[in-house]
Amino acid sequence: MARFLIIEDNPANLELVRYLLEHAGHRVDGAVDGLDGVAAAAAMTPDLVICDLQLPLLDGYGVLRVLRVLPAYARLPIVAVTAFSMPDDRKNVMLAGFDGYLSKPIEPEMFVEFIEAFLPSTLRLQALSRQVEGH
Amino acid sequence: MKADAITPLASDFPDAIVVLTPDGQVAHWSSGAQVAFGYSAEEAIGRVFDDLVVPVDRAVEQRKMLIDTLAGGIIAYESVRRRKDGSLLYVDVTTKVLDAADGETPCILSAEKDVTRIKVLRDAKLMEARFRDLLESTPDGIVMANPTGHIVIANTQAERLFGYDPGELRGRSVDLLLPERFRRAHVGHRSNYFLQPRKRSMGSGLDLAGLRKDGTEFPIEISLSPLRTEESEFVMSAIRDISERKSFEHALREKNVELANANQAKDRFLASMSHELRTPLNAIIGFTGTLLMKLPGPLTGDQDKQLRTVQTNARHLLALINDLLDVAKIEAGKVELKIEAVDCREVVEEAVATLRQHAEGKNLQLIVELPDSAVILQTDKRALSQIVLNLVGNAIKFTEAGSVRLRLSRRSRNGSDTNTLIDVQDTGIGIPQEDQARLFSAFSRVGIPHAKTPEGTGLGLHLSQKLAGLLDGEISVVSGNCTGSTFTLTLRGR
């Protein structure tokens, strides 16, 4: 089990990601704006952050910058999941320093596996062994 | 006679009276000198006379005259001086060695008379006689000035341009025609110009302005040409009022900014539209997926079937959004092609690998004919793949039984040029002649008599044809009723 923080302002999409990850046995916290997201990250120290880009108060790039300057979160995996899907968007996201990029709409069948690949290695092994058992 | 002995006499004299030491320093400076050259006695005394008022191009002459004076006693000559403000004046000079007391070095007395006005009027008279008729015949304003920057002739067009009465400009400084901020630079321009006169335009690339008599400014363009006569050297300026052109340029610039803004607004609109449409689709496709994955629990057969219909339609909507964005990008010229050496065989093989399962699912034969050697083309691989996938996908979609045949070939056109062709031939229902013209329009949906499901976006061929155009190619079709269709992508170049 890993602890995920999802920063997403659209309630339906927050619910979707939460549902998929919880169903895979993970613990999930949600935040609906960028500032809330940074505060939640500090409070719960997640294993991985899933972050929308267009967010109220502080956008996804801002969240990334704030978390990256704090030594405790410098190596925290942060994956952008965004409806911005122009060719430049992926490049901008990766150049900004996100660990991964996924464009919406997400494929629910592949989502959990895709996200788990960004987990720190010990947690990833756990997740993999669970996937193998499940099959 | 000592230098200070001449003071009472010189102070009333209108000409410039200057006493120089043998090494050229100013020892006495009369009030006439102050009027003529603009420097006060305090400013001038002790300075080297040449540095103070002798223009660079007259320095050699001046030195020679002083040497001659020291040798011969009295010399008279005509020369040019530079005032403190940079303007030039003509002077008639008489120099004389002052007798020195025993043991003292002799000084030089120089009496300099400002003859600018007389000289300019004399030049003007000469030039008028020669050039007036010629100058009146040109549409441009022409101003002719002597090396000191005084106007010798201005034609009627120039007088009108700057708002002066006939003859009013003669003898005045050309600086009068320029706004204050250009004058200093202009004096420099002019002195340099006379050192190396040649025809050229002045202020090309600069925004020059003319100054009218009433103080208003207007944009001008000046072209300068040297004019040498036996008396002197003149510079002829052809002046053109470019207000109209400037206002056109301004309007054009504003229009361009407007267009750029509109373009940016369109880009922003497309990006936001894409974002806003994807956000709700994420929830629709996502939750349909979780239900179909049976994560919340088992489904009845009907539930499963209906959810698959939702999923298919949602995916179709997504494909439509993607295609529309592609079309918009092509039309806005925003597609960045990555032109490189591409082996077309690879592109065809990849497309076949992607769609083989789909064809086999419909029991269609997928036949590929490739040349033995590589078919290398300078093109964009992604765009080419997209076209081939679209053509093969369509062929499979509209063929109920039989085969889809892919052929890659090269055909030389009138000897030298070689075209690369990709034919996609199906054994489908064919496309009636009358529908073939509309085939490549957006949303035309021809040849689907009883389409049951919303397969395809109606943009595929439209998009492929546009992409082919970007790759310097085109898609053509040959089809008859019931005999199947052959779509051919022809790419020019190597």
Interface residues (C-beta under 8 A of the other chain):
Chain A: N10 A12 N13 E15 L16 Y19 L20 H23 Q54 T82 A83 F84 S85 M86 P87 S103 K104 P105 I106 E107 P108 E109
Chain B: A271 S274 H275 E276 R278 T279 P280 L281 N282 A283 I284 I285 G286 F287 G289 T290 M293 L295 A314 L318 L325 E336
